Amino acid sequence: MPKQITVEPRSFQVYTRRDLDRIPQLQRFSSDELWAMKAVAQVLPFRVNRYVIDELIDWEHVPDDPMFQLAFPQPGMLPPGELDRMVDLLQKDATEQELQHEAKRIQRGLNPHPAGQVELNVPHLDGKPLPGMQHKYRETVLFFPSSGQTCHTYCTYCFRWPQFVGLDELKFAAREADQLANYLKAHPEVNSVLFTGGDPMVMKARVLRRYLEPLLAEELDHIVSIRIGTKAPAWWPHRFVTDDDADELMRLFEEVHQKGRHLAIMAHYSHPRELSTPVAQAALERLQNAGATVRCQAPLIRRVNDAAETWADLWKRQIVLGAVPYYMFVERDTGPRHWFEVPLARALDIFTVALRRVSGLGRTVRGPSMSATPGKVLVDGVAEVHGEKVFVLKFLQARDPSWVNRVFFAKYDEQATWLDELKPAFGEKQWWFQPVIKMMKKQGWQPSWGDRSRVRKRVTHFGHVEWE
Ligand SMILES: *Cc1c(COP(=O)(O)O)cnc(C)c1O
């Protein structure tokens, strides 16, 4: 028998930048500090719910508390000049229009679309672009359901932030679930669909059902796994336990599982505290009872989780609760990265020390991994080759599938925080994949593996249809 956890229901109550003065716990800050917080919240997304405020943040230790850093705007997130200008505008009661104008200008300076997300990854069907999807890696399609473009609480470092702050022309909104199913029917090389956002778990069960059901059709038997990327298990675990439609949601998940699909909840856990509350543990238990596998991933963020003990503790708790450590990401080159970034050398160190402290069960995790333009690049280690100190890098994912699992070398650099700051080792002028990436960019690349004629159907020993 699973242990029984009793959880009191809670109603979802959320605060945004206009409500900062209504959060009692913020009274401990000076008025200058509050102005700065409001100014940052004009530019970067801010939204926090009551559960996070009451149960995850340790208010005795703000502003250093990692959960506080994760959810609340910090003055250091904007360049000092920009911060002062924004505070000034707020204090002299500038119009909403003036504020928006200024905010957008600052946002544009913060690299809102890293890794060629807009130009390179939008798939096409019958010659028309499908803006609610990304198909960067052959096996997996990312899907952004239009009703899942917000979150229960925003993370201050979010790289999807342009979606929330109203830069309409850049918003990846899905038109409909139909398009997704049609695209997948035309693409037998895809075996995994990853719902992402925002957070798809802000959707009601009946809305989510509209998206999931078409994927269970027999014609889509090549879809082996359906993944849902979400931070709800951390920010709002009640979603799975006491919300009105939590039971209905569990039935939907059971159905996906019973239809022979692997359902993976790709849970974003940044800190062990997020797993410490009874409701967070109950959520995991319910998800697993419904047949879902919970896999865990998060970026390494300065001031939030940049210590080996934090990660070792996080992975151990995940193992205890039956969840699987999956990825440690490097914070992307966007938004207030100067505030959060950790050099790759230090990230590798934190990862390695943490990895040593868990058994092999926790070593399913891979990292530190950068989701960069050519692919997911793992910083796999440091080595010395013929007297030259190098980073050993490896493609975990790549735009060209033949690059997957290939290692390559960069000059060791203690300061570098992203792939574009690294130089190829051994005197090479450029990375071997660079000419191909350039060509892809120039040709508005649509990958050759989307071509049905190049994919062969095969019926396996077990009667499953596979495509190769
Ligand atoms: C990470 C990622 C995926 C999934 O990669 P896995 O290695 O299968 O987890 C798919 N598409 C994009 C664009 C990604 O960044």
Ligand as a Chemical Component Dictionary entry (heavy atoms), coordinates in Angstrom:
data_LIG
# 
_chem_comp.id                   LIG 
_chem_comp.type                 NON-POLYMER 
_chem_comp.pdbx_formal_charge   0 
_chem_comp.three_letter_code    LIG 
# 
loop_
_chem_comp_atom.comp_id 
_chem_comp_atom.atom_id 
_chem_comp_atom.alt_atom_id 
_chem_comp_atom.type_symbol 
_chem_comp_atom.charge 
_chem_comp_atom.model_Cartn_x 
_chem_comp_atom.model_Cartn_y 
_chem_comp_atom.model_Cartn_z 
_chem_comp_atom.pdbx_ordinal 
LIG C1 C1 C 0 15.528 19.286 -25.390 1  
LIG C2 C2 C 0 14.741 19.407 -26.599 2  
LIG C3 C3 C 0 14.008 18.323 -27.083 3  
LIG C4 C4 C 0 13.982 16.992 -26.376 4  
LIG O1 O1 O 0 15.253 16.413 -26.343 5  
LIG P1 P1 P 0 15.467 15.052 -25.553 6  
LIG O2 O2 O 0 16.942 14.872 -25.556 7  
LIG O3 O3 O 0 14.733 14.012 -26.324 8  
LIG O4 O4 O 0 14.915 15.240 -24.196 9  
LIG C5 C5 C 0 13.308 18.479 -28.260 10 
LIG N1 N1 N 0 13.288 19.643 -28.936 11 
LIG C6 C6 C 0 13.984 20.716 -28.497 12 
LIG C7 C7 C 0 13.948 21.971 -29.320 13 
LIG C8 C8 C 0 14.721 20.629 -27.320 14 
LIG O5 O5 O 0 15.407 21.706 -26.906 15 
# 
loop_
_chem_comp_bond.comp_id 
_chem_comp_bond.atom_id_1 
_chem_comp_bond.atom_id_2 
_chem_comp_bond.value_order 
_chem_comp_bond.pdbx_ordinal 
LIG C1 C2 SING 1  
LIG C2 C3 SING 2  
LIG C2 C8 DOUB 3  
LIG C3 C4 SING 4  
LIG C3 C5 DOUB 5  
LIG C4 O1 SING 6  
LIG O1 P1 SING 7  
LIG P1 O2 DOUB 8  
LIG P1 O3 SING 9  
LIG P1 O4 SING 10 
LIG C5 N1 SING 11 
LIG N1 C6 DOUB 12 
LIG C6 C7 SING 13 
LIG C6 C8 SING 14 
LIG C8 O5 SING 15 
# 
